[in-house]
Structures are given as structure tokens and as C-alpha cells.
Amino acid sequence: MENIKAIAVFCGSREGADPAYAEAARALGHALAERGIELVFGGGRIGLMGVLADAALAGGGRVTGVIPDFLDDLEVGHDAATTLIKVGSMHARKSTMFSRADAFVILPGGLGTLDECMEIITWKQLRQHAKPIVVLDVAGYWRHLHALVEDIIHAGFAHPKARQLFTSVARVEDVFQAITDAPEPDREVLESHL
């Protein structure tokens, strides 16, 4: 963990139906601040993004938000963030968050969060990075993601080692150990079909 200075967290612009989602976002924000790890997030003041950022800020943490101009009004840019970076597109948001982070955590969220999750996992499969990715499976929220990955492997579209591209944990307190223990991506995940 000594090399982990900033963690990008992908999560929803809504709080979701289960209060456990916001509780996990709040706990993760506090845990990042306690460890002196900068939070990089989507820049919104609403939903899980807001809960997460508010908790990190309340704990004295450094918080960097990245928000596209067109979403600044819709997601209400988090003006209390230590740094709020406004970008021109969703692609620029993801690229900026990627470049500023040493690891990634995926909290519950909607289609945008799913997009961010799959893209960062795919980039790892393509050996564009070797940064740890942890899916925080709060209350079983991501169970269908795991099932989908298994279906992709069983259907012959991915090597079984694709399972190692990310780690899944159910509790915030397990996130940091999962980051420490994350395996290096295996070339076979990319090259097994060549």
C-alpha cells in the first residue's frame, strides 16, 4: 500500500435503494482519509459520489473530482472538493481519473458505473495498466457481474485467468488488503487466443 497515493472510486450518482450502499460509500470515504489516500471520483455532489466525497472531506482527506462540463449542472459539481477538474467529455473524465489513480474501487452504481468498471478491467486485460481493481460487492450488488464474467469464460471468449483482473470483496475493511494482494495481470489473459 505504500505505493498507493490515490484511489479512483467509480460509483452511482444516486444513492440506490439499499441504505447499505451509502453506508459503504461513507465508510470508504472515511477509510481513505484515515490512510492519507487521495480520493479521485466523478466530481458530483449527489448520490453515492457525494456521500463518498463528503465523508473523505470530513475526515480531512484530499478529494479530487473530475466532471464533464455537460454533467456539471446535472450532477451538481462538488465545489467543496479539494480539486474539481472540469473536462469536455466522458472519455476525458475516465482518462483523467485513470491517470490520477494508483488503484480503483467500484461501488454500486448505474450504467455509467458499469461502463467505467468494464473499461478499466478491459484496459487491464489489454495490458494498458497493472493497477489493482477492487469491486466492492455491497449486499451482493455485483453478483450478476461475476456471473457474466463466468459466462464469458465458459463460452470461450476469455481465458480463465480473466477472473484475476479484479478482486471482489464484500466489506470496506477488506478493500485495502485486496489492493495489496492484487496479482499482476497474466499475459495469457490477453494472448491465449493468438
N, C-alpha and C positions, 0 to 999 in steps of 0.2 A: 504493500500500500504506500510505501514511501515515494513511489513514482507517480502516484495518483494525486494530482493537484486540483483537477476539475472533473466533475462528472456531469454529463448531459443526461437529463431526465426527460423522456417523452411521456406525455400524459394528456388527459382529456381537458377540454375547455368547458366541460360540465363536471359536476361532482358525482353523477351517476346515482343509481337507485339504492345502493347499499352504503350505509354510513361507514362501513369498513374501508371503503376506497379513500375517503377523505382522511380517516384516521391514519391510514398508511402513508398518505402524502405528507401529512403533518409530522408524523414520526420520522420520515425520511429527511424532511427539511431540517428538523432538529438535529438528527444524527450527522448530517453533512456539516452543519455549523459547529457542532461539538468537536468534530475531527479536523476542522480548519480546511475543509474541502470546498472549493468554489462550486456553486450550483450554476449550471448552464441550462436554461429552459426556454420554452417557446414564447416568453415575453408577455403573456396575457395575465390580467389581474383577476380573471374569472375562472370558475371551475377548479379542477384539481391543480391546474397551473398556479392559480392564485393562492390556494391553501398551502401548497408546497413552498412557494417563494416567501409567503408571509412567515411561515414557520422558520425558514432559514434566516430571514432577516431578523426576526425576534430573538434568535439565538446569537446574533452578532455575526452571521455568516456573510460571505461575499456572494452576490447574486447577479448573474448576467443574463438578461433576457434578449431574445432575438425574435423580432416580429416583422412580418411583411407589412409594408405601408397600407395595403388594402385591408389588412386584418386589424390594424391598429385601432380603428374605431369599433369594429365588431367585437373583438376580444378585449377591448379596453386595455391598452398597453400599460404595463405595471410601472408607473412613474417612480415608485419607491425603490425599484431595483437599483443596485449599485451602479450598474451599467445597463442601458437599454439601447440595443442596436436595431435600427430600422433598416430593412433590406427591401429589395424590389420584387422578390418572388418567393414562392415556397421552396424552390430549388436552392435559392441563395440562403434561405433560413436553415435548411438541412445541412448545406455545405459549411456554413458558418458555425453551427453547433458542433458539427463533426470536427472541424479544425481546432476548436477551443477545448475539446474534451479528451481526457485520457481513458475514459470508460463510459459506458452507457447503462442506464437503468430504464426499464419500460414499466410504467404503472398502467392501470386500466385507462382506457380511453376509447375514442370512436374510430371512425375510418381513417382520419388523419394520423392518429397514433399507430394504427395498424400499418399504414403506409410507411411511417418513419421506422417502425420496428423491422419490417421486412426489408427495407432498403439497407439499413445498417447491417443486418445479418447477411444480406446478399453481397454487400461490399466486402465483408469478411470472407465469405466463400470465394470471392474472386481475388482474394489476397491483396485488396487495396488497403487493408489495415489488419492489425492483430490485437486491437483493443478489446478488453473484456466487455461482454454484453450480458446483463442480468435481467431476466424477466421476473418482475415481482408479481407473482400469481396470487393476488389478494382474493381470498374467498373463492378460489377456483376460477377466477375470471378468464384466465388464458388457457383453460383446459382444451378448448377447441383448436387453438393454435398448435398445441402439442399433438393433438390428433391429426391435424392437417399435415404437419411435418412427417409424422409416421406414415400417413397415406402416401405422401410424395416419395418417401424412401421405398415403401413396399411396392409402389407402382414402377419403380426403376428409374425415377427422374432425379434421384440424388443418392449419393453414397451414404451408407450408414453412419459414417463419421460426421455427417452434417448435423447430427444431434449435438456434437461438441462445439458448434459455432456459438451457442449461447447456453447459459445456465439458468435454471428456473429455481426460485425459492419462494416460500410462502410467507416469510416473515421479514420485516425490515432488518431485524438484528442479524439476519444471515446474509444480507447483501454484500457487506464488506469482505467477509471471508470468501464468498463466491467470487468476488473480483480478484482477490489474492490468488485463489486456486484455479482461475480460468486457464484452460490449456491453450497452448499455441495452436493456431489452425493448421491442420494437416494438408499438405499438398494434394493428397489423394482425393480430398473432397472436391477439388477443382479438376484434377487431371484424370480421374478414374475412367472417364468415358472417352478419353482421347486415344 
